[in-house]
Structures are given as structure tokens and as C-alpha cells.
Amino acid sequence: MEVFQEKIHKLQDFYEWTMTISDERVKNWPLMSSPLPTVGLVSAYLTMVKFGPRIMSSRAPLQLRGPLIFYNLAVMLLNLYVGVELAVVSVRLRYSWFCQPVDYSTNPDEMRIAAALWWYYISKLVEFTDTLFFILRKKTNQLTFLHIYHHSTMFCLWWIGIKWVAGGSSFLAAMMNSFVHVIMYAYYGLSALGPSMQKYLWWKKHITCIQLVQFASAGVLGARAIVVGCDFPLWMQYALVVYMSSFIVLFGQFYVQAYRLKRKLKENKNGRVHHKSETNGVIANGVTSKLHMANGALSRDGQVEKNISGKKSERANGERRGHNNVRTRTQARREGRPRQDS
């Protein structure tokens, strides 16, 4: 028991020490004074994921077309604001994409960077609504490990990012992800308009490709910063590389399963259907059909053979009749009877 209490005290001391090195500028911002609100919101999210489908199991799915269109438009605009704000201010401050130390001053532009990153953190909370819509519409097949892992961890980790590094190199990952989400939520919003619009949304798989490029770029830049020794918290760089690696693996698996394997299965299915439609001795629509060549003319299902055999039989019968007629005339001459031609 004493050992357990000692570990608790060490953890408490470590937590208090980390608070002393956090960013004082964001200390009194909403949700930033303590990790408890973020932990509580993530716990509520996971509870919704667990019990939401059970609650909806005995209820009819909701359509929610209007709320979906409004929600996706709102999230798209929020991400657009964050992305543009980070892009404009970082260019003004001449931020480096490869290594940018955090400036903890109250310079107005630096405060704008910190504020934009805080709004990015809030956008991860708003995006919990994605999961709520899936549950209310009974799209439980969308509640994959990737979906839940992505939403819950992003909100937690960006609380840490805002609390300690609300600026510097943090801007790049948030800026890239915000612009990707502009494209993604524009797609979701257009898709919510219905089948008349969905036929034009052929570019869904390209969004996943863009996400994979984004994760790979962030991971490579993080690894480079570690190698060259960027003046940015090293633990944050390692966390970034590990986290981006997990996304590359999970989103890569999703891409293969959703597009590559599905396309291969479709091609195999189409190949089998095409093979069955062949008429040269292969079943077509459940009926055996063969093409034959007889006297330079095509015939189906052995009809030519019947005609040929019929002609052969006719010639044979004629020859037999002719032979019988000869015998009849001969017998008639022998018997003195008159000839009767058949």
C-alpha cells in the first residue's frame, strides 16, 4: 500500500512540474486550465459509442439530411478559418516548415497562431458529432476502430499540444489537416444532398490519398527535426512521428480494403460474368450454346448437323428407292409385266 501511495505522489509531483512549464498564455482559456474537462468529454464520447447503438437498435434510423448539410458546412468553414489564419500569419512571421521554435511572447501575431491552434483543438471536439450522426442514422458499420481512435485521440493530444506548444512547428500539422478537412467535409456536405449529387462525387478515394500524403509528410518532417536537432520540444517530435506512423498504417489498411480489394473483387466478378457470356461452348444465361461452322454457314445448337444428317438420309433413301426400282423393272421384264415408273 505504501508503494502504491508513493507512486501516486510521484505522479502528482510530475503533473505539478509539467504545469509549471506549460504555456502561460493559454492557462485561462476554455478547457485549458486542467486536463479533466478533456478527459471527461472523451469518456462521454466513448460511452456514446458503446451505448448509442444499443439505444438505437429498437428505433428507426433518422434521415437528418438538413442537419447533416448544415453541420458539414459549419465544420468545413471552421477548418477553412483555421487553415487560412495559420497560413497567413505563419507567412507573415516567416515560419519555417522544417524547424520553428515556439515563441511564448504576447506578440499579437504569435497570439493569433495560438488562438487558431486552440480553435483547431475545439474543432476536434465538434467532430465528435460525426459519430453521433452515424449512431442516429444506424450506420454502425462506420464505427470502426480507425474512426473511434482518430476522433478520441486527436482531441486528447491536441489539448497537450495547446497546453505546452501553442505555436512554432505545431502550426504545420494543424494547417495541413485543416485544409484536408475542408475538402473532406465539402464532400460529406455534397453527399448529404442526395443521390442526384452523389453520382458526381467520384473523388472520395482521393481524399484518403491526400490524408496519407499529409501523414507521411508530417512524419518525415518530424523525423528530420529529430535528426537535425530542432529547437522544439523533443518529446513532441517523437510523439508526432509515432502518431503519424499509426495513422499511415490504419489509413493505409482502410484504403486497401475499401478500394484496392473491392476493385479487385469487382474485376474478378466482372471477369467471371464476361466468361459466362461467351457463346463458344460456354454457358450463357444458364443455357448451353455452341456455334458450329457447316458449309461456310454458322448454326446454333446443332441445327446444321440435323440438316446435314437429314440430307444424307434423303440421299440414302433416294439411292435405296432407285435400287428398288431397278429390281422392280427387272422382275417385271422377267415376269412379262409392264414397267411402272415410280
Protein Blocks (a to p, Z undefined) as FASTA:
>chain_A
ZZmmmmmmmmmmmmmmmmmmmcfklmmgghklpmklmmmmmmmmmmmmmmmmmmmmmpcc
dfklmmmmmmmmmmmmmmmmmmmmmmmmmmmnopafkbccddfbfbfklmmmmmmmmmmm
mmmmmmmmmmmmmmmnopaklmcfklmmmmmmmmmmmmmmmmmmgghjllmmmmmmmmmm
mmmmmmmmmmmnojklmmmmmmlmmmmmmmmmmmmmmmmmmmmmmmnopabdfklmmmmm
mmmmmmmmmmmmmmmmmmmmmmmmmmmmmmmmmmmmpcghpaeehiacddddeehiacee
hlmmmmmmmmmmmmmmmmmmmmmmmmmmmmmmmnopacddZZ
